[in-house]
Amino acid sequence: MAQGASRVSFKTIRARAAKRKGGEKVLASLLPKPRNNKALAKLGDDRVLAEMSRRVFSAGFVWSVIDKKWPGFEEAFLGFNPKRLLFQPAEFWHDLASDKRIVRNPQKIKSVRENAKFVSDVAAEHGSFGKFLAAWPAGDQLGLMDVLAKRGSRLGGNTGQYLLRFLGRDSFILTTDLMLCLRDCGVPISEKGTAKKDLRLAQAQINAWAAESGLPLTHISRICALSIGENHPAERLREAMQE
């Protein structure tokens, strides 16, 4: 057993989550479906860059505002085609800072250009960004997050975790409830859960539960979060999954 690993069976956690939500059937309806590697490999580089940009602009902002304005983002950023964006002159990027179709944050606008290069470079190395994601080892989310943080722009921390989830990559998100579940099971992660040690402990435990249960990391993460903390109504959670 890995250092700091919990001796609590995932079966116990799942049973607690099912009881809180009204049964196994209801719990199953609250689990997102990760893409398999074949589907990940087919992701277009434009869709990867679009999701990167959406997560960056959503960070620290009201997500519903970004969602409502998103068609304008797609237009303003030329459908997020990385190569096309990289050919645009400085004036294109300067004018975006006053474009009412988007949220006019100069630093985040700049990140789109930088991430267009990131996506383009990775695609040149691996065939496409989706193929890169599909080939990455399933149990090494931390390594993948490190690549996003170091080579991408504004893709560290929670933004990188949400990016992987929204792209459909099998992954965990170290939310407040997931951290609460891990600590409740005896995994010694800190309150913030942002240190590398915390992330390593979380990864090791989630991998162990995945091996025990045969479930994807996405489901382990979600079930843990639903097993503890505020017990939100299942219907509201389903609505949030569709937003």
Stockholm file with secondary structure:
# STOCKHOLM 1.0

chainA/1-243         MAQGASRVSFKTIRARAAKRKGGEKVLASLLPKPRNNKALAKLGDDRVLAEMSRRVFSAGFVWSVIDKKWPGFEEAFLGFNPKRLLFQPAEFWHDLASDKRIVRNPQKIKSVRENAKFVSDVAAEHGSFGKFLAAWPAGDQLGLMDVLAKRGSRLGGNTGQYLLRFLGRDSFILTTDLMLCLRDCGVPISEKGTAKKDLRLAQAQINAWAAESGLPLTHISRICALSIGENHPAERLREAMQE
#=GR chainA/1-243 SS CCTTCCCSCHHHHHHHHHHHHTSHHHHHHTCCCCCCHHHHHTCCHHHHHHHHHHHHHHTTSCHHHHHHHHHHHHHHTGGGCHHHHHTSCHHHHHHHTTCTTSCCCHHHHHHHHHHHHHHHHHHHHHSSHHHHHHHSCTTCHHHHHHHHHHHSSSCCHHHHHHHHHHHTCSCCCCCHHHHHHHHHTTCCCCSSCCSHHHHHHHHHHHHHHHHHHCCCHHHHHHHHHHTSSSCCCHHHHHHHHHC
#=GC SS_cons         CCTTCCCSCHHHHHHHHHHHHTSHHHHHHTCCCCCCHHHHHTCCHHHHHHHHHHHHHHTTSCHHHHHHHHHHHHHHTGGGCHHHHHTSCHHHHHHHTTCTTSCCCHHHHHHHHHHHHHHHHHHHHHSSHHHHHHHSCTTCHHHHHHHHHHHSSSCCHHHHHHHHHHHTCSCCCCCHHHHHHHHHTTCCCCSSCCSHHHHHHHHHHHHHHHHHHCCCHHHHHHHHHHTSSSCCCHHHHHHHHHC
//
